[in-house]
Amino acid sequence: MAAEKKWIAGATKKKGALHEALHVPKDEKIPAAKLHAAAKKGGKVGREARLAETLKGLNHKHD
Protein backbone atom coordinates (compact mmCIF):
# COMPACT_ATOMS: atom_id res chain seq x y z
CA MET A 1 0.00 0.00 0.00
CA ALA A 2 2.86 2.39 0.75
CA ALA A 3 4.21 2.05 -2.78
CA GLU A 4 0.81 3.01 -4.20
CA LYS A 5 0.74 6.21 -2.13
CA LYS A 6 4.16 7.33 -3.43
CA TRP A 7 3.59 6.80 -7.18
CA ILE A 8 4.41 10.42 -8.03
CA ALA A 9 7.91 10.10 -6.55
CA GLY A 10 8.56 7.16 -8.84
CA ALA A 11 7.12 8.91 -11.88
CA THR A 12 9.37 11.96 -11.51
CA LYS A 13 12.77 10.33 -11.06
CA LYS A 14 14.80 12.56 -13.39
CA LYS A 15 14.27 16.08 -12.09
CA GLY A 16 14.54 18.78 -14.74
CA ALA A 17 14.15 16.42 -17.71
CA LEU A 18 11.08 18.24 -19.02
CA HIS A 19 12.80 21.61 -18.67
CA GLU A 20 15.75 20.27 -20.63
CA ALA A 21 13.56 18.75 -23.36
CA LEU A 22 11.59 22.00 -23.78
CA HIS A 23 14.71 24.22 -23.65
CA VAL A 24 13.53 26.18 -20.62
CA PRO A 25 16.11 27.12 -17.96
CA LYS A 26 15.63 25.18 -14.73
CA ASP A 27 15.24 28.36 -12.66
CA GLU A 28 12.23 29.50 -14.77
CA LYS A 29 8.70 28.11 -14.92
CA ILE A 30 7.61 26.35 -18.09
CA PRO A 31 5.05 28.57 -19.87
CA ALA A 32 1.56 27.06 -19.94
CA ALA A 33 1.32 27.30 -23.73
CA LYS A 34 4.61 25.45 -24.19
CA LEU A 35 3.55 22.78 -21.68
CA HIS A 36 0.19 22.35 -23.42
CA ALA A 37 1.87 22.01 -26.84
CA ALA A 38 4.30 19.42 -25.47
CA ALA A 39 1.43 17.45 -23.92
CA LYS A 40 0.00 16.89 -27.41
CA LYS A 41 3.25 15.22 -28.53
CA GLY A 42 3.90 11.52 -28.24
CA GLY A 43 6.72 9.70 -26.54
CA LYS A 44 8.38 10.41 -23.26
CA VAL A 45 8.21 14.24 -23.55
CA GLY A 46 4.45 14.14 -24.15
CA ARG A 47 3.93 11.75 -21.26
CA GLU A 48 5.98 13.93 -18.89
CA ALA A 49 4.14 17.07 -20.03
CA ARG A 50 0.73 15.47 -19.46
CA LEU A 51 1.83 14.41 -15.97
CA ALA A 52 3.08 17.95 -15.29
CA GLU A 53 -0.30 19.38 -16.31
CA THR A 54 -2.08 16.90 -14.05
CA LEU A 55 0.17 17.62 -11.08
CA LYS A 56 -0.18 21.36 -11.66
CA GLY A 57 -3.91 21.01 -11.03
CA LEU A 58 -3.46 19.02 -7.80
CA ASN A 59 -1.77 21.84 -5.90
CA HIS A 60 -4.92 23.90 -5.27
CA LYS A 61 -5.93 24.27 -1.64
CA HIS A 62 -9.65 24.19 -0.98
CA ASP A 63 -10.80 26.05 2.11
C-alpha positions, 0 to 999 in steps of 0.5 A, spaced: 500 500 500 505 504 501 508 504 494 501 506 491 501 512 495 508 514 493 507 513 485 508 520 483 515 520 486 517 514 482 514 517 476 518 523 476 525 520 477 529 525 473 528 532 475 529 537 470 528 532 464 522 536 461 525 543 462 531 540 458 527 537 453 523 543 452 529 548 452 527 552 458 532 554 464 531 550 470 530 556 474 524 559 470 517 556 470 515 552 463 510 557 460 503 554 460 502 554 452 509 550 451 507 545 456 500 544 453 503 544 446 508 538 449 502 534 452 500 533 445 506 530 442 507 523 443 513 519 446 516 520 453 516 528 452 508 528 451 507 523 457 511 527 462 508 534 459 501 530 461 503 528 468 506 535 469 499 538 467 495 533 471 500 535 477 499 542 476 492 542 477 493 538 484 496 543 488 490 547 489 488 548 496 480 548 498 478 552 504 
